[in-house]
Amino acid sequence: MHHKVGHYAFVGGVLIAVIAGLLQTTSVFFAFSILLLGIVVGFLNISAKEVTPFLVAAIALILAGSADFQVLNIIFDPLGTVMTSLFAYIKLFVAPAALVVSLKSIVALARS
């Protein structure tokens, strides 16, 4: 049962992050929903064997999102702004999941 909840949380989080990013919204509802879904994904979706690959991917995504996409506005005016917004919401989804997974990993290491 929790596998399905985790799966739907992941799909929902990605969809909401992409929609919110493309709309460039500043809605508290979108932000809070994405944040909560990221926490759920961190608790339910990542198994012990997936911790390292997940955290590496999360770090890569967060670093990629720190790029200055505004430079893309030279090519096509709203492109940089849209990419900045899109990555902001994706980071908002991935960061809490990464925090939960890393805390779970630290607790597991402390117990062993």
C-alpha positions as CSV (number, residue, x, y, z in Angstrom):
1,M,0.0,0.0,0.0
2,H,2.7,2.5,1.0
3,H,4.5,1.8,-2.3
4,K,1.5,3.1,-4.3
5,V,1.3,6.2,-2.0
6,G,5.0,6.8,-2.6
7,H,4.6,6.3,-6.3
8,Y,1.7,8.7,-6.5
9,A,3.5,11.2,-4.3
10,F,6.5,11.2,-6.7
11,V,4.4,11.5,-9.9
12,G,2.2,14.2,-8.3
13,G,5.2,16.1,-7.0
14,V,7.0,16.1,-10.3
15,L,3.8,17.2,-12.2
16,I,3.0,20.0,-9.7
17,A,6.6,21.2,-9.8
18,V,6.6,21.3,-13.6
19,I,3.2,23.0,-13.8
20,A,4.1,25.5,-11.2
21,G,7.4,26.2,-12.8
22,L,6.0,26.6,-16.3
23,L,3.3,28.9,-14.9
24,Q,5.9,30.8,-12.9
25,T,3.4,30.9,-10.0
26,T,4.2,32.1,-6.5
27,S,1.3,30.2,-5.0
28,V,1.8,29.1,-1.4
29,F,-0.5,26.1,-2.1
30,F,1.8,24.8,-4.9
31,A,4.9,25.4,-2.8
32,F,3.5,23.7,0.3
33,S,2.1,20.8,-1.7
34,I,5.4,20.2,-3.4
35,L,7.3,20.4,-0.1
36,L,5.0,17.9,1.5
37,L,5.1,15.5,-1.4
38,G,8.9,15.6,-1.3
39,I,8.8,14.6,2.4
40,V,6.5,11.7,1.6
41,V,8.7,10.6,-1.2
42,G,11.7,10.7,1.1
43,F,9.9,8.5,3.7
44,L,8.2,6.0,1.3
45,N,10.1,5.7,-2.0
46,I,13.8,5.3,-1.2
47,S,15.0,1.9,0.0
48,A,18.4,1.4,1.8
49,K,20.0,0.2,-1.4
50,E,18.8,3.3,-3.3
51,V,20.1,5.9,-0.8
52,T,23.5,6.7,-2.4
53,P,22.2,6.9,-6.0
54,F,19.3,9.0,-4.9
55,L,21.4,11.4,-2.9
56,V,23.9,11.7,-5.8
57,A,21.1,12.5,-8.2
58,A,19.6,15.0,-5.7
59,I,22.9,16.8,-5.4
60,A,23.3,16.9,-9.2
61,L,19.7,18.3,-9.6
62,I,20.2,20.9,-6.9
63,L,23.6,22.0,-8.4
64,A,22.1,22.1,-11.9
65,G,19.3,24.3,-10.6
66,S,21.8,26.8,-9.2
67,A,22.8,27.7,-12.8
68,D,22.0,31.2,-14.0
69,F,19.3,30.5,-16.5
70,Q,18.6,34.2,-17.0
71,V,21.3,34.2,-19.7
72,L,18.9,32.1,-21.9
73,N,16.7,35.2,-22.2
74,I,19.2,36.4,-24.8
75,I,18.1,33.5,-27.1
76,F,14.4,33.6,-26.3
77,D,13.1,36.1,-23.8
78,P,11.0,34.1,-21.3
79,L,13.1,30.9,-21.5
80,G,15.6,31.8,-18.8
81,T,12.9,33.0,-16.5
82,V,10.8,29.9,-17.0
83,M,13.8,27.6,-16.5
84,T,14.7,29.4,-13.3
85,S,11.1,29.0,-12.0
86,L,11.0,25.3,-13.1
87,F,14.2,24.4,-11.4
88,A,13.2,26.3,-8.2
89,Y,10.1,24.1,-7.9
90,I,12.0,20.9,-8.7
91,K,14.6,21.8,-6.0
92,L,11.7,22.5,-3.6
93,F,10.5,18.9,-4.3
94,V,13.9,17.1,-4.2
95,A,15.5,18.9,-1.3
96,P,13.1,17.7,1.5
97,A,13.2,14.2,0.1
98,A,17.0,14.3,0.2
99,L,16.9,15.6,3.7
100,V,14.6,12.8,4.9
101,V,16.7,10.2,3.1
102,S,20.0,11.5,4.5
103,L,18.5,11.6,8.0
104,K,17.2,8.1,7.7
105,S,20.6,7.0,6.5
106,I,22.4,8.7,9.4
107,V,20.0,7.0,11.9
108,A,20.6,3.6,10.3
109,L,24.4,4.2,10.4
110,A,24.2,5.2,14.1
111,R,22.2,2.0,14.9
112,S,24.7,-0.3,13.3
